[in-house]
Amino acid sequence: MPAMTPKERFLRALNREHVDRIPVGNPVSVATVESMEACGAYFPDVHLNPEKMATLAATGYEILGFDTIAPYFSVQQEAAAFGLKMNWGTVDSMPDVLENPFEDPDDIIIPADFLERPPIRTVLEALKILKKEYGDHVCLVGKVMGPWTLSYHLHGVQKFLIKTILEPDKVRRFLDKLKDLAVKFANAQFAAGADVVTVADHATGDLVSGTCYRDFLLPIHQEMTRQLNGPTILHICGNTTDRLDYIAQAGFNCFHFDSKVNPRQAHEIVNGRIALTGSINNPKTLFNGTPDDVRREVFANCEAGIEIISPECAVPLRTPNANLKAIVTAVEEYCRNH
């Protein structure tokens, strides 16, 4: 079989089709300080500068050798576009929202110019830049926050989680209010050049149960995926084993899972209904481990049948690039020998 382009390889794997080798991708950020120093585009400037955002994003392919380029690094662009007070972070820290001012779903007014606001426009313009440079060859991955995560940012994590028990109707109203915004931003990213969009919706097993996902988010996700104009990856951190069966019914092409999930068990549960990407551990393996540690974990995921190998979540910014490059090297070695 002739070698595929990174874009073809990734998109075929996303649809569980035959590939020349297992792809390596990043549904979320692989930005590192080492990559910033190599390309000259640094946090926090990149979050509001499309040229710098595109430059740093491209290092995922140019330096690390991944099959994907993903320009949205943080989880806060939408919150910032609502005008919330932000700490945009430092060269080695992610942005954070400093207030959660919306007490009621009715308080949330979606700005008419939302897509034109600087934090949003930066992502869209970065995708357009990357499309011109890499669009025929490398898979471009956009990202949006899903309505569950947006509710955390706008209302507050603790308050929102308490409402899942005490005021479930209000939770549903938050989700209903915010789902269309996620769809709108995702479809704008497809129009700007994204080949795939990650929907990050942090209904993590560390905070909510699988039945909570089923009762609140599954119908919302099913509604969203019917309206999205391209292939999608759902990202949820933490142990999501108890909701994998529901996630496989949500309509996403792929699920990005955490190292807390056993990859072989995950593959068995979804049973070909959805592709899987993961799940190289961040703190222990990529941040503090060695290339040999990375290799062992990559091989375990490949042997489990995981379609796309990736870090489990946005990598720590001081992660050594050698360990990220080791993911690609290990996948290539595995595929040569199997």
TAUR-V72149 format. One record per backbone hydrogen bond with DSSP energy under -0.5 kcal/mol. CO is the residue of the C=O (numbers start at 1). NH is the residue of the N-H. E is the energy in kcal/mol with one decimal. If there is no record, write none. Layout:
BEGIN
co nh e
CO NH E
CO NH E
END
This chain:
BEGIN
co nh e
5 9 -2.8
6 10 -2.5
7 11 -2.5
8 12 -2.4
9 13 -2.1
10 14 -2.3
11 15 -1.1
12 17 -3.0
13 16 -1.9
23 309 -2.4
24 67 -3.1
29 315 -2.1
32 36 -2.3
33 37 -2.6
34 38 -1.5
35 39 -2.0
36 40 -2.5
36 41 -0.6
40 42 -0.5
42 46 -1.7
44 47 -1.5
45 48 -1.5
46 49 -0.7
49 53 -2.9
50 54 -2.5
51 55 -2.2
52 56 -2.5
53 57 -2.4
54 58 -2.2
55 59 -0.5
56 59 -1.1
57 60 -1.8
58 61 -1.1
58 62 -3.0
59 63 -1.9
59 64 -2.2
60 66 -2.6
61 65 -0.6
67 139 -1.8
69 141 -2.9
71 73 -0.9
76 80 -2.5
77 81 -1.8
78 82 -1.1
79 82 -0.7
79 84 -1.5
80 83 -1.7
85 98 -3.0
85 99 -0.6
86 88 -0.6
87 96 -2.7
90 93 -1.3
96 87 -3.0
101 103 -0.8
104 107 -1.8
104 108 -0.5
105 108 -1.3
107 109 -0.7
108 110 -0.6
109 111 -0.6
111 114 -1.6
113 116 -1.9
113 117 -0.8
114 117 -1.2
117 120 -1.2
117 121 -3.1
118 122 -2.3
119 123 -0.8
120 124 -2.0
121 125 -3.1
122 126 -2.3
123 127 -2.2
124 128 -1.8
125 129 -2.2
126 130 -2.6
127 131 -2.5
128 132 -1.7
129 133 -1.5
130 134 -3.5
130 135 -0.6
131 135 -1.6
134 137 -2.1
134 138 -2.7
137 7 -2.6
139 69 -2.1
139 141 -0.5
140 142 -0.6
140 195 -2.5
140 196 -1.7
142 198 -2.7
144 200 -2.8
146 150 -2.6
147 151 -1.7
148 152 -1.6
149 153 -2.1
150 154 -2.6
151 155 -2.5
151 156 -1.0
152 156 -1.3
154 102 -2.3
156 160 -2.3
157 161 -2.6
158 162 -2.3
159 163 -1.6
160 164 -1.0
161 164 -0.6
161 165 -0.5
162 165 -1.3
162 166 -2.5
163 167 -1.5
167 170 -0.8
167 171 -1.6
168 172 -2.2
169 173 -1.7
170 174 -2.3
171 175 -2.5
172 176 -2.5
173 177 -2.2
174 178 -1.9
175 179 -1.8
176 180 -0.6
178 182 -1.6
179 183 -2.1
180 184 -2.6
181 185 -2.5
182 186 -2.4
183 187 -2.8
184 188 -1.7
185 189 -1.7
186 190 -2.2
187 191 -2.2
188 192 -1.5
189 193 -1.0
189 194 -2.7
190 193 -0.8
195 231 -0.6
196 142 -3.1
197 233 -2.0
198 144 -2.6
198 200 -0.7
199 201 -0.7
199 235 -2.6
200 146 -3.2
201 203 -2.6
202 204 -1.6
204 207 -1.8
204 208 -2.8
209 213 -1.6
210 214 -2.4
211 215 -2.8
212 216 -2.5
212 217 -0.7
213 217 -1.1
213 218 -2.6
214 219 -0.5
216 220 -0.5
217 221 -3.3
218 222 -2.5
219 223 -1.8
220 224 -2.5
221 225 -2.8
222 226 -1.0
223 227 -0.6
224 227 -1.7
224 228 -0.8
231 197 -1.8
232 253 -1.3
232 254 -1.3
233 199 -3.3
234 256 -3.4
235 201 -2.2
237 205 -0.7
238 240 -0.8
238 258 -0.6
240 243 -1.9
240 244 -0.6
241 244 -1.0
243 247 -2.9
244 248 -2.2
246 249 -1.6
247 250 -1.6
253 275 -2.4
254 234 -2.6
255 257 -0.7
255 277 -2.5
256 236 -1.3
258 261 -1.8
261 263 -0.5
262 266 -2.7
263 267 -2.4
264 268 -1.9
265 269 -2.4
266 270 -2.4
267 271 -1.6
270 273 -2.0
275 255 -2.1
276 307 -0.5
276 308 -1.8
277 257 -2.3
278 310 -1.5
280 312 -2.4
281 286 -2.1
282 287 -3.0
283 288 -0.8
285 289 -0.9
286 320 -0.5
290 294 -2.2
291 295 -2.5
292 296 -2.1
293 297 -1.9
294 298 -2.8
295 299 -2.7
296 300 -1.9
297 301 -1.9
298 302 -2.7
299 303 -2.9
300 304 -1.2
301 306 -2.1
302 305 -1.5
307 23 -0.6
308 278 -1.6
309 25 -2.2
310 280 -2.3
316 319 -2.1
317 33 -3.3
320 323 -1.2
320 324 -1.0
321 325 -2.9
322 326 -1.3
323 327 -0.6
324 327 -0.9
324 328 -0.9
325 329 -2.2
326 330 -2.4
327 331 -2.3
328 332 -2.6
329 333 -2.2
330 334 -2.8
331 335 -2.7
332 336 -1.8
333 337 -1.4
334 338 -0.5
END
